[in-house]
Amino acid sequence: MGDCVLFIYLLRFILLTFPLYVLFVSQVSIRRLSKMQALTFTVKGNVGFGFQNRQILQSVCDFRSRNLAGKSFRMTERSSCFGVNMDSASMGIELGRARRTVQSVFGSSAKPRSHRVRASGEDIEDAAPLKVQGQSSGSVLPYVGVACLGAILFGYHLGVVNGALEYLAKDLGITENTVIQGWIVSTVLAGAFVGSFTGGALADQFGRTKTFILDAIPLAVGAFLCTTAQSVQAMIIGRLLTGIGIGISSAIVPLYISEISPTEIRGTLGTVNQLFICIGILAALVAGLPLSGNPLWWRTMFGISLIPSVLLALGMAFSPESPRWLYQQGRISEAETSIKRLYGKERVAEVMGDLEDASQGSSEPDAGWLDLFSSRYWKVVSIGAAMFLFQQLAGINAVVYYSTAVFRSAGITSDVAASALVGSANVFGTMVASSLMDKQGRKSLLLISFSGMAASMMLLSLSFTWKVLAPYSGTLAVLGTVLYVLSFSLGAGPVPALLLPEIFASRIRAKAVALSLGMHWIMNFFIGLYFLSVVTKFGISTVYLGFASVCLLAVMYIAGNVVETKGRSLEDIERELSPAV
């Protein structure tokens, strides 16, 4: 009864804080939009930017790169923005670009205003109100939300078996057979490994949205088999199919989100993937509440996942394809249509220009698997694989696995309470990371995250070994566990899945993401297979010290090899890291 009350409060917390978080992000963007409207200005007459009269000034880069013809343009007043002095023209240009980004996300538009500007050597004159090229009709958020159904299913299928295993074992008559129970648990990991590679190939062949629709098939069929299973064989096949489904989701959800998100908020939207994985795991915990009163409820737990699987397929049937994939396939008109739906028609020329610049006139065919290991791509591919290698070897699965024992040592005997605290810390940390991703940057959050994880692992190790800390060992162990999960969710958890699609060139993006996620699932499988044996041989304190060492190695590797992608378009990153030949 106490567990039910705890989860009711936990569920209320999630339902209250998550909408507030979304509202907070929206209000910040709207507030920025209001400031942009007040400061954005237009220029009357030809002032030598190569534009026609009354067009929006687009970017600082355009301002600097275009040759001034005719009159020189000079602003006499100077302003300070975030501590950096810039002239009013530069500020207006930059804010104008940011305003269009916010409009494309939230589907809003601003009324034009009159402002006064001065051309060199002339009097101040009133600029006519800007005639906006067209109201922004694009909106990215609904399509990100549809894609995140795959992330919810990812987390749900990983977590659902934890509560259901005991009851399905009794129902299927395998209570005493721990080997078969292990197969039911781990088969989903084997399927996910296969699915991650399959997802990359399907996404390249058929496109992102069609791959989502295909992904719904193993997710739905697998859930149905698990729900209706009357034998161990049917249960294992169902788990294998759901594993393939979540493996495909793990590859294409971050890929699709990164390719459709505006540059300025790509980090924020990218971390939503990890947030919804955490929510999926918590949803699986909540779904298991009625098990104590209804032992057959485990079938309903698996059946629940049929709903988001169907919604995923239906939603993606009406979602726009990735413009970058369409452009790569030479389907230019369809790419322009997709851009209109995502960002609004006023940004078609800008985005298409970026895509053309990235191609640099190259007509390279789609990359094969062996191309990932060529000298041109090997560095970025190795970074991607290393990110997931460090993520898994840093000990997140071990900490979660041992969290129940750790909390019991502190007097918290409820397994539900332990899971709830760890899950809540993960969700909270991911929400914080989402708000910081486009401000602090990916690389900075990774360094902070792995440093915090190393310190937390040291605290956990010392709490088990130092006799002077024995009176406080339980409290310190709980503190170390919560701090570790918080640190993980700030960077090591959400950033790799966001960073990888950003640093990979468009022609290798799907396959490279699949390869990196294959590393994730391989390491996940082997850590689960050998972790208990290693703990038995060396002791948990020594293992935690090993994890701390891995975290410190990760800090050094990231500092020397990972590039910052904050505020840069995918095409700009591609030109730097993998220039066309």
N, C-alpha and C positions, 0 to 999 in steps of 0.2 A: 504493500500500500504506500509505503514511504517512497519507493522508486517511482510510482505513478505520479505522486504529488510533485516530486522533483522534476520529472519530465514535463509535467504540465507547466511548471514555472519556466523551464528551459524553453519550451515551445512558445510561451508567451513572450519571452525575452527575444527570441529570434523574430517572431512576427512583428514585434514592436520596433526593434532596432534596425532590421533590414530595410523596411520602407523609409525609416528616418534617414538611413544612410543614402538611399537613392534620392530622397528629397534633398538632402544636403548637397550631393554632387550636382543635382539639377539647379538648385538655388545658386550655387557658386558660379555655375556656367551662365545662368541668367544675369547674375550681378555683373559678371565680366562683360556680358553683352551690352548691358545698360551703359557701362562706362565707355565701351567702344563706340556706342552710338553717339555719345556726347562729344567724343574727341575726333571721330572720323570726319574728314572734310573732303571737299572736291575742289577742283581747280577749273576756273572758267578761262577758256581760250587755250590756245596751243602754247604750252610752256616748254616744249622741247623734249617730252618723254617719248615721242613717237606714238602717242595715243591720240585718238580723236577726242573732241571736247567732251567734258563731263563724264569721263570713264573713271572707274575706281582705280586708285593706285594700288598695286598688287603686292609688292614685297620689297624688302630692303635690297635683296639680290637684284631684282629688276631695276631698282633705282640706281644702283651702282654700275650695273653692266650696260645699260642703254646709253648711247651717245647723246649728249645734249645738243639739240639743234635750235638755232634761233636764240631766244632769250635764255639767259641763265636763271636758274631758280634758286632762291636763297630765302630762308626763314630767319628773321631777326631775333625771335624769341627762342629760348632754350628751356627744355623741361627735364625733369629727372624722373625716371621710371625704374623702380626697384633699385635705387642707388646708382643707376647708370645714366649719365647725362647724354641726351640725344636731342637733336633738333626736332621741331614740331613736325616737319615733313616725315622724318623717319618714324616718329611715333605713330603718326596717322597711317602710314603705309603698313606698319607691323600690325596695328590694331585692326585695320581694315581686313587684313588676311585672317586674323584670329576670329573676327566677327563672322566671316563667311563660314569658318569651320564650325562655330557654335550653331549657326543657323542650319548647316547641313545635318547636324546631329539631332537637334530638337525641332527641326522643321519650322522655325520661326523666321520672321523678317522684321526689319526695322524701317521706320519712316525716315526719309531723307531730311537732312537739315541744312540750313544755309550757314556758311562760315566765311570768315574773312581771311584772305591770304595776301601776301605781298610778293610781287615779282620784283626782281632786282631793278632798282632805279625807278620804280613806279609807285604810285600811291596805292594804298590798300583799297581793294574793291570787293564788292559783295559777289560771292560765287553763287551761281544759281543752284537751287536745290538739285541734288543728284537724282536722276531718273534711274532707279534700280533696274538692272537688266531683267529681272524677273524674280518673283518671290521663290524662295527655296522650297522645293517640294520634296526634297530628299530627307530620309530619316534612317539612320543606321541601327538605332536601338532595338526595334522590333526583330530585326533579323539576327542580331547578336543574341537576343533572348531565345529565339527558336533554336539557334545552334547550341545554346547552353543546356537545352534538354538532353543533349548527348553527354554533357558534363555531369548532369544530375544522375543519369543512368550509370555513368562511370562510377561515381561514388556509391550509389545505391547497391549495385551488384557486388562491389568490393566489401561492403559492410553488412549486407543482408544475411549472409551465411553465419556470421558470428552468433547472432541470437537464435537462429533457426536450427543450427546444427544438432544440438542435443535432442530436439523434438523430432526432427526428420529422421535422425538415427533410430529412435525408438519406433517410429512409424514404419520404417523400411527394414527393421530388424538387424541393424548393424551396430548396436550399442557397444558390443564388445570388440568390434573390429575397427581399431583406430587407423589401420592402414587405408581401408576404404574411405573412412571419414577424411583422412588426409588427401586422398584423391579428389573427393568432392570439393574440398577447399582449394586445392592447388590447380585443378584442371582449368579453372578460369584464367590463371596466369599463363598457362601454356597457350590457351586460346587467344589471349591478349597479345602474346608475342607474335603469333601468326597474323592476327588482325592488324597489328601496327604496320607490318610490311605490306599486307594486302591493301590497306587503306591508302598508302602512298601511291601504289600502282593504279588503283581505281581512280583516285583523284586526278592523276595525270591523264588517264585515258578518257574518262567520262565527265570530268568536271567535279567541282566541290559539292554542289547541291544534289546532283544525281547520286553521288557517293553516299551522302547522308540518307537519301531515300533507300538505297540498297542496304545501308547499314541497319536500317530499321527491321529488315527481314530476320537476320540472326538474333537480334535483340528480342523481337516479338516471339519468334518460334522457340528460342531458348527459354524464355520466361514461361511460355505455355507448357513446354515439356517438364520444366521444374515444378510447375503448379500441379500438373496432373500425374506426375511420376508415381508408378506403382512398383518400380524396380530400381535397383541401383544403376543399371545400365542406362535407363532413360534419364535418371537424374544427372549422371556424368555427361551424357550427350547434351543435355540442356545447359549444364554449366559450361561445357566447351563452346557451345554456340554463343552464349552470352559473353564469354571471354573474347571470342572473335569480334563480337559487336563492340565491346568497350575498347578493344584494341584499335579498331578502326576509328572510333570516336576520339580516342586519345591523340590520334594523328591529325584528324581533319578539323576538329573543333578549334584549336589554336591557330591552325593554318587559315581557316576561313575567316576567323575574327580579325587576324592580323592583316589580311588582304583587303578587307572591306572597311576597316576603321580609318578615320582621318588621322593624319600624322600626329596632330597636337594632343589627341587623347587616346592614341593607340595603346599606350601603356595601361591606362585606367581600364579600358575595355578588355584588354588582354588578360588582366588579373581576375576578371569576372569568371573566367573559365575555372580557375582554382577555387574561387569562392563557391561556385555551384557544385564542384566536386565535394567540398566540405559539407555543403548543405545536403547533398545526396547521402553522404555517410550518416549524418545526423538523422535524416529522414528514415534510414534503415533502422537506426536505434529506436526511434519513436514508433515505427511500425511494429516492433517486437514487443511492445508493452502488453498487449492482450494475451501473450503466450502462456503466462502462468495460469490464467483462467480457462484457456482454450488451447489444448495441446495441438490441435489440428490447424491452428491459425497460421502455421508456417507456410502452408500452401497459399493462403491469401497474401502473405508477405511477398512471395515471388510473383503472384498474379497482379499485384498493384503496378508493377513495372511495365505491364502491357500498355497502360494508359499513356505515359510519356513517349513510349516507342511509336505508337500510332500518331500522336500529336507531332512528333519529330518528322515523320514522313509527310504528313499533311502540310505542315508549316513550310518545309523545304520545297514542296511542290509549287509554292507561291513566292518563294524568296529569289532574289536576283543572284545570278551566277557571279563569281569573282571576276571583275573587269580585267584583272591581271592575267588570269588564266585564259579568258576569251581573247585578249590581245595576243598572248603567246600562241594561240591557235590560229591567228590571222582573221578572227571574226570581229572585225573592227566596228561594224555598225551595231552588233550586239553588245560590244564593250561599251559603246557610247550610251546605249539604252540603259545598261546596268548602272553606269555612272549617274545618269539622270535620276534613277530611282534611289540611289544611295545618298547622293550629295546635292542633287538639284541641277537643273540644266545650266546654271551659271558657272558651274565648275567643270563642265565637260572638257573645254579647251585646255584648262590648266592640268587636269589629271591625264588627259591624252598626251599632252606635251611631255609630262614626266615619263610616261610609258615609252614614248618615242625616243627621248633622250637616253633612257636606260638601255634600249636596244642598240643605240649607236649605229644604226644601219645594219646590224648583224641579223642574219637569217639562219641562226643556228637551229638544228633540230632538237627535239626533246632529248634530255640527257638520259643515258643508260646507267645502270647500277655501277658499272666499272668507272664511269666518269666521275663518280664521287671521290675516287681515290687518285685522281689526276693531280698534278702539281698546282693547277689553277684553283681547285676546290678543296684540296686536302686540309688546309689549315682551318677553314671555317667548319668543315665536317668534323674534324678532330675536336674542335672546341665544343661543338654540339654534343658529341658523344661523352666528352669529359664532364660536361655540366650534369648529365644524368648519372654518370658514374659517381661523381662526388656526392650528388644528392642522395643516392642509395647507400653508399659506403659511410656517409656521415651518421647513420644510425637511427633514422626516423622510425623505421619499422620496429627496431629493437626497443626504442623508448615507448612506443605505443603498446607493444606486446607486454612489456614489463610494468606498464603504468598501473595495472590493477594491484600487483604485488607491492609496488612502491606506495600506493595510497593506503593499502592495508597496514603497512608498517607505521603509517601516521594516524591510524585509528579510523580510517574511512573504509568500512568493510563492504559497502555497496559497490558492486561492479558497475552498476548503472551510473552511480555518482562519479566514479572514476572516468568512465567513458564520456560522461556529460561534461566534466571539467576539461578534459583534453580536447574534446570536440569544440567546445565553446571557445577555448583559447585559440584553436586553429582558425575558426571562423572570424573571430575578432581581429587576429593578426592579419589575416588576408584582407579584411576590409580596410585596415590601416594602410597596408601595402598598396591597395588600389588607389587610395587618395594621394599617396606619395609618389607613385610610379612615374608620372609625367613631370614631377617637380624635382625630386631627389635624383632620379635616374636609375636605370637598371643596374649598372655596375656598382654604384654606391650602395644600393640595397643588398646586393649580393655580398659585398664585403662586410657590411654591418651584420647581415644575417649569419654568415658562417663564423664570424668572430663571436657573436653571441652564443651560437651553438657550441663552439669550442669551450667557452667559459662555463656554460651550463653543464656540459659533459664532465668538465673538471670538478664542478661542484657535486655532481652525482657520484663520481668516483670517490671523492674524498669523504662524502657522507657515509659511504660503506666501509671505509678503511681507517680513518683517523679516530682513535679512541677518545681524543679530547672532544670530538664532535658527537660522540655516542648519545648523549642526552637529547640532542637536537636532530639526530639522524633522520627521523621520520619527516619532520618539518622541512629540513633542508632538501631531502629527496623529492618531496612534493614540489617545493619551490623550484628546484633544478629542472624537474620534468615540465612544469608549466612554462618556465622561461625558455626551455629548449623548444617547445612547440611554438611559442610565440615568435622566437627568433627564426625558426624554420619557415613559418608562414609569412614572415616579412620579406623574404627574398628567395631562399633556396627552394621553397615550394612553388610559388607562382612564376618566378622570373624565367627559369629555363624554357618552359613551354611557350612563353611570350618572346623570349630573345631569339630562339632558334629560327622561327619563320622570318624574323627580321634580318638576320645576318646571312641567310641562304639566298643565293641568286634564284630568280624566278624559274629558270629551266631545271633546277635541281631541288627546288624547295620541298615539294611533296615527298620525294624519295629520301632526301636528307633528313627531314623531320621523322619519317618512318624509321630510318636507320638508327637515329638517336633514341627514339622511343623503344626500339628493339633492345638497345643497350639497357634501358630502364627496366624492361620486363625481365630480361635475362638476370640482371643483378637482383631484382626483387625475388625471383624464383630461387636463386642459389643462396641468398641470405636467409630466406625462409627455410631452406633445406638444411643448412649447416649451422645456423645460428645457435641452436641449443647445444649442439656438440661442442662448439667453440667455447660457449659459456661454461659447460661442464668441465672442460679441460683447463681453462685459464682463469675462470672466475669472472663474475660480472663487472667487478671494479676494473680489472685489467682490460676487458673488452671496451668499457666506457673510455678508458684512456686512449685506446686505439682509435676510437671514433673521434675523440678530441684532436688527435694527431692528423687524421684525415681532414678535419675541418680547417686546421691551420695550413695544411698543404693546399687546400682549395683557395684560401685567402691569397696565398702567394701566386698560385696559377692564375686566378682571376685578375689580380693586379697587373700581371705581365702580359696577358693574352686577350682578355675580353675587351671589346670596344664598346663605347657608350653609344646607344642608338636613340636616346631621348631627343624628340623634336626633329628627327630626320626622316625623310620619306624612304620607303623601301627601295626606290630606284636610286636614291643618293647613296644609300648604304651599299647597294649592289655595285655601283660604279667604283666605289673605293675598294671593296674587298674582293670582288670577282669581276674585273673589267672584261668587257667583251673582246674577243680576238678577231 
